[in-house]
Amino acid sequence: MPPAIEIFGSLLDRSLDDIARCSADARTFDRHAIYRLADIWDNNTFPLMYAATTPTAWGRSLLARRGLRWMGEFGTTRYDWVVGAAPSLTDMLSRPEELRFSRDHMDRVCCWSVPLTSAGAASIDADYDLAGSTVRSIDVEREGAVLTARCSVEARRWYATDVADPEPAVLHFFLSGVDRACFDAADRTGSSVTVTAEGVTVSLGTHGEVRGAGGEIRPDDAYWHLSQAGQAADKVVPRERPERDRGVTVRWLRNAPTEAARVLHEAMLHVRRVRYGHLAYRTPVAEIAEVLAGAGSSIIAAGRSRSRAADDAFRRLTRRWQEQLRPLDTRPAAPLAEGPARLRRAVFTAEHLQWGTTRPASASVHLAVPGRRDTEPWRLAGEQLKEPEGFQLDLNDDEVAELRRDHGTLTFGSTLTVHGTTDPALD
């Protein structure tokens, strides 16, 4: 097994390599993977730097092992990525339990997710009026080569609450391996879930549907603890969760490594902004990953030097990163241009009440468009659309089609039509 500090640094290198791969070409852009990879380094950048600059080998090993445990045991998704990137850590790390339920500060049981199985669908049916629900939003996106969908419906509760007129519950359906997505914003009343051996189908309105290989439901319901499912979970969810090791506490980190860590940390936070869809096509992810490539190895190498030499090495790293990152700022927003493209994401959200405030209807379209030269990779482009008058989606392939604008109507082949787009909400 390689030294723990080298593994720690290699995971930063691997993160940057994976970010570069996921953003190299818009036709395979994976927004969620990029977000998850950048998010790792929110609370692991400074611990890595502290471990790498600790004077003794045993100190570096101790802090690196503690940091790796903190990183690798932070949820099942994080664990799977860490041991996939560094299989030698399998014996050192414990795979955390998948979190389905928890308790809030008032000791009320909360639901994180329910698998979209026959039992999960029956549980939702028992607690919510799906037949009388209203579709709030649909979000269909290609994550790399995989089509995913998120459908949100507002539903009346079958169970009583302790307030007279609560806001409706919102049920979020997440589907993966989607092979069919059909929706018309004019047809939003009613929904249902069908689970078979072939997969899951969520109906949306009278004629719409999303069909996928599997998925989960995430209830957004402040009163879920009063539901049948909530009362059943309350009997088995522990009152107290075991505390985790707090990881590496950064104490005596010198100025030069601190500055390098700060630049790296801010750059990864910049990349992490792709979580917000309207910033995904405006963030120069691939360029940032190229500038930072090999950062983990550089940090480990600089940390091995004696104090003064290490400080000089970190100052050189900081200066190089700052000089190359400074020109990489948020790209300006611009309306989508007509021409050939591939659809990467389509979102519609109806006007709705949230936390006592009326939110206007909106739509969003992300496309992969050809580079300016034939030899250049395709790039990501997108547009936020204010209060569309209509939205129709019929998606089941990933073919190149033509984007057209005509008198306030945006069309993408026979797949997508958005009416009333004369005033794009450029942010």
matplotlib code that plots the C-alpha trace (Angstrom):
import matplotlib.pyplot as plt

x = [0.0, 1.4, 2.0, -1.3, -0.1, 0.6, -2.9, -4.4, -2.6, -3.4, -7.2, -6.9, -5.2, -7.8, -10.6, -9.2, -8.6, -12.2, -13.5, -11.5, -12.9, -16.5, -16.2, -14.0, -16.8, -20.4, -21.8, -20.6, -20.8, -21.7, -22.9, -23.7, -20.4, -18.5, -20.3, -19.7, -16.0, -15.5, -17.5, -15.0, -12.5, -14.7, -13.6, -10.6, -8.3, -6.9, -6.6, -4.6, -2.3, -1.8, -1.0, 1.4, 3.3, 3.6, 7.4, 7.6, 6.8, 4.7, 2.8, 2.0, 0.9, -1.3, -3.0, -3.4, -5.1, -7.4, -8.3, -8.9, -11.3, -13.2, -13.3, -14.1, -16.8, -18.8, -21.7, -22.0, -21.4, -18.2, -17.0, -17.6, -15.6, -12.7, -12.2, -12.7, -9.9, -7.7, -8.6, -5.9, -8.1, -10.8, -9.3, -8.9, -12.4, -15.8, -18.7, -21.3, -24.9, -27.2, -29.1, -32.8, -34.2, -32.9, -34.2, -34.4, -33.6, -37.1, -36.5, -39.1, -38.3, -37.5, -37.3, -34.4, -35.4, -37.7, -36.6, -39.0, -40.1, -43.6, -43.5, -42.2, -44.9, -47.6, -46.3, -46.5, -50.0, -51.2, -50.1, -50.7, -53.4, -51.4, -54.4, -55.4, -51.8, -50.4, -47.1, -44.8, -41.7, -39.9, -36.1, -34.6, -30.9, -28.1, -25.4, -22.6, -24.3, -27.1, -30.5, -32.0, -35.2, -36.5, -40.3, -41.9, -45.6, -47.7, -50.0, -52.7, -52.1, -54.4, -53.4, -54.2, -51.7, -51.7, -52.4, -55.6, -54.4, -50.8, -49.0, -49.2, -46.5, -44.0, -42.9, -39.7, -39.3, -35.7, -35.4, -32.2, -31.7, -34.5, -35.5, -38.7, -39.8, -43.0, -44.6, -46.9, -47.1, -50.8, -51.5, -50.4, -53.2, -52.7, -49.8, -49.2, -46.3, -46.1, -43.3, -42.6, -39.8, -38.7, -38.5, -40.5, -43.0, -44.2, -47.2, -47.5, -51.0, -53.2, -50.7, -47.2, -44.8, -41.2, -39.9, -36.7, -34.8, -35.2, -35.1, -36.3, -38.8, -37.8, -40.7, -40.5, -43.0, -42.7, -45.4, -44.0, -43.5, -47.3, -47.8, -48.2, -44.7, -43.3, -45.0, -43.6, -40.1, -40.3, -40.4, -37.1, -35.0, -32.5, -32.9, -29.2, -26.7, -23.2, -20.7, -18.0, -14.3, -14.1, -11.2, -8.2, -8.2, -6.0, -3.9, -0.4, -0.5, 2.1, 1.2, 2.6, 0.7, -2.4, -2.4, -2.0, -4.8, -7.0, -6.5, -7.1, -10.2, -11.8, -11.1, -12.9, -15.8, -16.0, -16.2, -18.8, -21.2, -22.3, -24.7, -26.8, -28.0, -27.9, -24.2, -23.2, -22.8, -21.1, -18.4, -15.0, -14.8, -12.4, -10.0, -9.9, -9.2, -6.4, -4.7, -4.9, -3.9, -1.4, -2.1, -2.1, 1.3, 2.7, 1.4, 3.0, 6.3, 6.5, 5.5, 8.5, 11.0, 12.4, 10.4, 11.9, 12.2, 8.6, 7.4, 9.1, 7.6, 4.1, 4.5, 5.5, 2.4, 0.2, 1.6, 1.2, -2.4, -3.4, -1.9, -3.6, -6.9, -7.4, -8.5, -11.0, -14.1, -17.8, -18.8, -21.4, -24.9, -26.3, -29.4, -29.0, -28.1, -29.9, -28.2, -27.4, -27.1, -27.7, -30.1, -28.4, -31.1, -34.6, -36.4, -39.9, -41.2, -44.8, -45.9, -46.2, -46.4, -43.3, -42.8, -45.6, -44.2, -45.4, -42.6, -43.1, -43.0, -39.7, -37.9, -34.3, -32.6, -29.0, -27.5, -24.2, -23.2, -20.4, -17.1, -16.1, -13.8, -14.3, -11.3, -12.6, -14.8, -18.4, -19.3, -22.2, -24.7, -27.9, -30.6, -33.1, -36.5, -39.0, -42.6, -43.0, -46.6, -46.1, -43.7, -43.8, -41.1, -41.0, -37.5, -36.3, -33.0, -29.8, -29.7, -28.4, -31.3, -31.8, -32.6, -34.9, -36.6, -39.7, -41.9, -41.2, -41.2, -38.1, -38.1, -35.5, -36.2, -39.4, -38.2, -38.8, -41.1, -41.1, -43.7, -43.4, -39.6, -39.2, -37.7, -35.0, -34.0, -30.3, -28.5]
y = [0.0, 3.4, 5.9, 7.5, 11.0, 10.0, 8.5, 11.7, 13.8, 11.3, 11.6, 15.4, 14.5, 11.9, 14.4, 17.0, 14.3, 13.2, 16.8, 17.3, 14.2, 15.0, 18.5, 17.9, 17.8, 19.1, 16.0, 14.0, 16.8, 15.4, 18.3, 16.2, 14.2, 17.5, 19.0, 15.9, 15.8, 19.5, 19.3, 16.8, 19.5, 22.0, 20.5, 18.4, 21.0, 22.5, 19.1, 17.8, 20.8, 20.5, 16.8, 17.4, 20.1, 18.3, 18.0, 14.3, 11.3, 9.7, 13.0, 13.1, 9.5, 10.0, 13.2, 11.7, 8.6, 10.6, 12.8, 9.8, 8.3, 11.6, 11.9, 8.2, 7.7, 10.7, 8.9, 5.9, 7.8, 9.4, 6.0, 4.3, 6.9, 6.9, 3.1, 3.1, 5.6, 4.1, 0.3, 0.0, 1.9, -0.8, -2.3, 1.1, 2.5, 1.4, 1.7, 4.0, 2.9, 4.4, 7.2, 6.9, 8.5, 10.8, 13.1, 16.9, 19.2, 18.6, 14.8, 14.4, 11.7, 12.9, 11.0, 11.5, 9.0, 6.0, 3.5, 3.4, -0.2, -1.6, -1.2, 2.4, 3.4, 1.8, 3.8, 7.1, 6.2, 5.5, 8.9, 11.2, 11.9, 11.3, 11.1, 14.7, 16.0, 18.8, 18.6, 21.4, 20.7, 18.4, 18.3, 15.9, 15.8, 13.7, 13.0, 11.9, 9.3, 8.5, 10.2, 11.1, 12.9, 14.7, 15.2, 17.1, 17.0, 18.9, 16.5, 16.7, 14.6, 11.8, 12.2, 15.0, 17.7, 20.0, 23.1, 24.2, 24.9, 23.7, 24.1, 20.9, 18.3, 18.2, 14.7, 14.6, 11.5, 10.8, 8.4, 7.0, 5.1, 7.0, 5.9, 8.0, 11.5, 13.1, 16.1, 19.0, 22.0, 22.4, 18.9, 18.9, 17.4, 13.9, 11.5, 7.9, 5.4, 2.0, -0.4, -3.5, -5.9, -3.8, -0.5, 2.5, 4.7, 8.0, 9.4, 13.2, 14.5, 12.7, 11.8, 12.6, 10.1, 9.5, 5.9, 4.7, 1.7, 2.7, 5.6, 7.0, 9.4, 12.3, 13.8, 17.5, 17.5, 19.3, 16.9, 13.6, 12.4, 12.3, 10.1, 6.3, 5.8, 8.4, 6.8, 3.4, 4.9, 6.6, 3.2, 2.1, 5.2, 5.7, 8.8, 9.5, 9.1, 7.9, 10.7, 10.6, 11.4, 15.2, 14.6, 16.8, 20.0, 22.5, 24.4, 25.5, 25.8, 28.3, 31.4, 30.1, 26.8, 28.6, 30.9, 28.0, 26.1, 29.2, 29.6, 25.9, 25.9, 28.9, 27.4, 24.2, 26.2, 28.0, 24.6, 23.4, 26.2, 23.9, 22.6, 25.6, 24.9, 28.5, 28.6, 25.3, 26.6, 29.8, 28.2, 27.4, 23.9, 22.3, 25.3, 25.4, 21.6, 22.0, 24.8, 22.7, 19.4, 17.6, 19.8, 16.9, 15.7, 19.2, 19.8, 16.5, 17.3, 20.8, 19.6, 17.2, 20.2, 21.9, 24.8, 27.7, 25.7, 24.5, 28.0, 29.1, 26.1, 26.9, 30.6, 29.5, 27.3, 30.1, 32.6, 30.2, 29.2, 32.8, 34.0, 31.3, 31.3, 35.0, 35.3, 32.4, 34.2, 33.5, 33.5, 36.2, 35.0, 35.1, 33.8, 30.4, 30.7, 28.8, 25.8, 22.1, 20.9, 18.1, 18.5, 18.1, 19.4, 20.7, 22.1, 23.4, 24.8, 26.0, 29.0, 27.9, 29.0, 28.4, 29.5, 32.0, 33.6, 33.1, 31.9, 32.6, 29.9, 29.4, 27.1, 26.3, 24.7, 23.4, 22.3, 20.9, 23.0, 22.4, 24.2, 27.2, 25.0, 21.4, 20.3, 21.9, 20.0, 20.8, 23.4, 23.8, 26.6, 27.4, 29.9, 30.7, 31.6, 33.7, 32.8, 30.6, 30.3, 26.7, 23.8, 20.5, 17.8, 14.4, 12.9, 9.4, 9.7, 11.8, 12.8, 16.1, 18.4, 22.0, 24.8, 27.4, 30.6, 31.9, 34.7, 34.0, 30.2, 28.1, 24.6, 21.9, 19.4, 17.5, 17.0, 20.4, 23.4, 26.4, 29.2, 32.8, 33.1, 36.7, 37.9, 35.5, 35.9, 36.4, 36.2]
z = [0.0, -0.9, 1.9, 3.0, 2.2, -1.4, -1.7, -0.3, -2.9, -5.7, -4.9, -5.7, -9.0, -9.7, -9.0, -11.4, -14.1, -13.7, -13.8, -17.0, -18.6, -17.6, -19.1, -22.1, -24.6, -24.1, -25.7, -22.7, -20.1, -16.7, -14.4, -11.4, -11.5, -11.7, -8.8, -6.6, -7.4, -6.7, -3.5, -2.1, -1.8, 0.2, 3.5, 2.4, 0.7, 3.9, 5.7, 2.7, 2.8, 6.6, 6.4, 3.5, 5.3, 8.7, 9.4, 10.3, 8.2, 11.0, 11.4, 7.7, 7.8, 10.8, 9.5, 6.0, 7.3, 9.5, 6.5, 4.2, 6.7, 7.0, 3.2, 2.4, 5.0, 4.1, 2.5, 0.2, -3.0, -1.7, -0.3, -3.7, -5.5, -3.0, -3.0, -6.8, -7.2, -4.5, -4.0, -1.3, 1.0, 1.2, 4.3, 6.1, 5.4, 6.5, 4.1, 5.7, 5.8, 3.2, 4.8, 4.2, 7.4, 10.1, 12.8, 12.9, 15.8, 17.2, 17.2, 14.3, 11.9, 8.3, 5.0, 2.7, 0.0, -0.7, -3.4, -6.4, -5.8, -5.6, -1.8, -2.1, -4.6, -2.5, 0.6, -1.3, -2.6, 0.9, 2.2, -0.8, -3.4, -6.6, -8.8, -7.8, -7.8, -9.9, -11.8, -10.6, -12.6, -14.9, -15.3, -17.9, -18.3, -19.8, -17.2, -19.4, -21.7, -19.2, -19.4, -16.0, -14.9, -11.9, -11.7, -8.9, -8.1, -5.5, -3.7, -1.0, 2.1, 3.0, 6.7, 9.1, 10.1, 13.1, 11.0, 9.3, 5.7, 5.1, 1.8, -0.3, 0.0, -2.9, -4.1, -6.1, -8.3, -9.5, -12.4, -13.9, -17.1, -18.7, -22.2, -22.6, -21.5, -22.7, -21.1, -22.0, -19.6, -20.5, -19.1, -15.5, -13.5, -12.0, -11.7, -10.9, -10.4, -12.1, -11.1, -13.2, -13.7, -16.7, -14.7, -13.4, -15.2, -13.7, -15.4, -15.6, -16.5, -18.9, -21.6, -20.2, -18.8, -17.8, -18.0, -16.5, -15.2, -11.6, -9.2, -5.8, -4.3, -2.0, -0.1, 0.6, 3.4, 6.8, 8.2, 6.9, 10.5, 10.8, 7.7, 7.9, 6.6, 9.0, 12.0, 11.0, 10.6, 14.0, 15.6, 14.1, 13.5, 16.4, 18.6, 18.4, 15.6, 16.3, 16.0, 13.4, 13.8, 13.0, 10.6, 10.5, 12.6, 10.8, 13.4, 12.6, 8.8, 7.6, 5.4, 2.1, 2.1, 3.4, 0.4, -2.0, -0.3, -0.5, -4.2, -4.8, -2.6, -4.3, -7.7, -6.7, -5.3, -8.6, -10.4, -7.9, -9.1, -11.9, -9.4, -10.3, -13.8, -15.0, -14.2, -15.7, -19.2, -17.9, -15.8, -17.6, -15.9, -18.4, -18.4, -14.6, -14.4, -16.9, -14.8, -11.6, -13.2, -11.0, -8.0, -5.5, -6.6, -6.5, -3.0, -1.8, -3.5, -2.1, 1.4, 1.6, 1.4, 4.4, 5.8, 3.7, 0.5, 1.0, 1.4, -1.8, -3.7, -2.4, -3.4, -6.9, -7.1, -5.8, -8.3, -11.2, -10.3, -9.8, -13.0, -15.1, -13.2, -13.2, -16.9, -16.4, -15.2, -15.6, -19.3, -20.3, -20.9, -24.5, -26.2, -27.8, -31.5, -34.2, -35.7, -35.1, -31.5, -29.1, -26.2, -22.8, -20.4, -20.6, -17.5, -16.9, -13.7, -13.3, -11.3, -7.7, -4.1, -2.1, 1.5, 1.1, -2.1, -5.6, -7.9, -11.6, -14.3, -16.0, -18.5, -19.1, -22.1, -22.3, -25.6, -26.8, -29.8, -32.3, -31.7, -33.8, -35.7, -36.8, -34.7, -31.5, -29.0, -28.7, -26.1, -23.7, -24.2, -22.4, -21.8, -19.0, -20.2, -18.2, -17.9, -21.0, -22.4, -23.4, -23.1, -24.9, -24.6, -26.4, -25.9, -26.5, -28.4, -28.5, -32.2, -33.6, -34.4, -35.5, -33.0, -34.4, -33.2, -34.8, -33.5, -29.8, -30.2, -29.6, -31.2, -31.1, -33.9, -33.0, -29.4, -27.7, -28.2, -25.8, -26.6, -25.5, -25.4, -26.7, -23.5, -22.4, -18.7, -19.3, -15.9]

ax = plt.figure().add_subplot(projection="3d")
ax.plot(x, y, z, "-o")
ax.set_aspect("equal")
plt.show()
